């Protein structure tokens, strides 16, 4: 399979200082992504877990952090599994000032290295792309104040 890369981005009418905790703190992630709980130790080698009642729990590890601008996670695509070669992708969250707000970009790579058929790789990439687009809209609404009650 030719490498498939997911690359979604949006301008958020919110400062980096408001967006970053929503990406790099477990409680923030729970509010827009892992609705049934999250664990996130935002340091290289730190443990990551995202929980959904309907999908299960997904584990990961923090690969790289540049506070306020980059969080890179290697995440398993299978519930309950560790993020190992052939079963995980790299997800990067980039945040940068953009006018009076910030630009958030989510990039996911590694689909071609998954231990499954090319058709399954394409399907995973398509599903994840749709998921990240929806998640980015939720993050945007939250960061811009649509869900201040949380």
N, C-alpha and C positions, 0 to 999 in steps of 0.2 A: 504494500500500500504506500502510495506517496503520502508523506506526512500531512496530516490534517491538523490545522491549527485553528482553535477557536479564538476569536479576537473581537470582543464587544466593548464598547465604550460609550460614555455619556457625560455631558456637562451637568453638574449638580449645583444648584443655587445654594451652596453651603460651603463654609470654609473647610480647609483640610483638617483643622483642629476638631471639627465636629464629625467629620467622616472617618478619620483614622480609628477612633475607638470602636466604631461599628464594624470595622474590618479586623482589628487586632486584639479585641477583648472578647472573651467568651460570651458575656452578657450581651454585648453589642451584636455579635453574630447570630445569637438566638432570636433577636428581634426582627431580622429580615431574611434569614437563611435556614438555620437549623432550629426549627420551631420547637422541637421537643428536647432541646438541650445542646450545649456545646462545651467542649473543653479545648482550651487553646493556651499554650505556653509560648508566647511570641518571642522566642529566642532560637537561634540555630540549634537543631536537634530536639527542640521542644515537641511535646506530644500534642496531637490534634485529634479530636473526635467530634463528629457531627451526628446528631440523633434525630430520627423521624420515626414515629410510630408505624407509619405505613410502608417505610422503606428499610428500616433497620438502622444500625449504627455503622458509620464509616470512619476508619482510622487514617491518620496521616502523621506526617512529621514536618516541622518547619525546616525549610532548606536555607532560607536567607531572609534577613530583615534589615531594612533601612528605615528606622522609625520615621513615621510621617509620610513615607513615599513608596515603599515596596514591602510586600509580604509574599513570600514564595513558599508554597506548600506542596509536598508530594503526598497525594491522596489515593488510597485504594479505591478501585471501582466496584469492589465486592463487599457486602456487609459482613462485619466481623473479622475481615482479613487485614493483615498488616500490609502496609504499602511497600510491596516488594517488586523487583524488576519483573515485567511481564504482566503485572496486575494493577499498576498505578500510573497516574499521569501527574504532570507538574502544572499547578495552578498558580498564576502570579496575579496579584492585585497591585496595580500601579495607581498612585494618586499624585496629582500635581496641581498647583495653583493655576487657575484659568479665568482670567478677568476677575469678576467679583465673586467667583465660586471656585470650583475645582473640577478637574477632569478625572474620572475613574475609568480605568481600563482593566479588563479581566482577560487574561490570555491563558489558554490551556493547551498543552502539547503532550506528546508521548503516545498518541493513539496507535501509530504504526508499530510500536514496540510491544503492544499487548499480545498476550498468548491466546489469540482467538483468530477466527477467519477474518479476511479483509472485509467481508460484508458486516460481521459483528463489530469490527473496528469503526466502520462508517456509521453504523447505527448508533453506537455509543457516542461518537462525536456529534451526531445530529441531535440526539437526546440531550446531551450536555449543553450544546449550543442553545437550544431552546430554553433549557433550565437557567443558564446564566443570563440570558436576555430578560427572562421574567424576574429573576433575583435582582438584577441591576435596577429594574423599575421599582421593586420594593425598597431597595436601598435608597434610591433617589427620593421616593416619597417620605421615607423615614428621616433622611438627612435634611430634607427641606422643611420638615416640621409637620408633615401630614399625620404623624403618629407620635406626638409628644408624650402621650399618656403611657405608651409602651406596655 
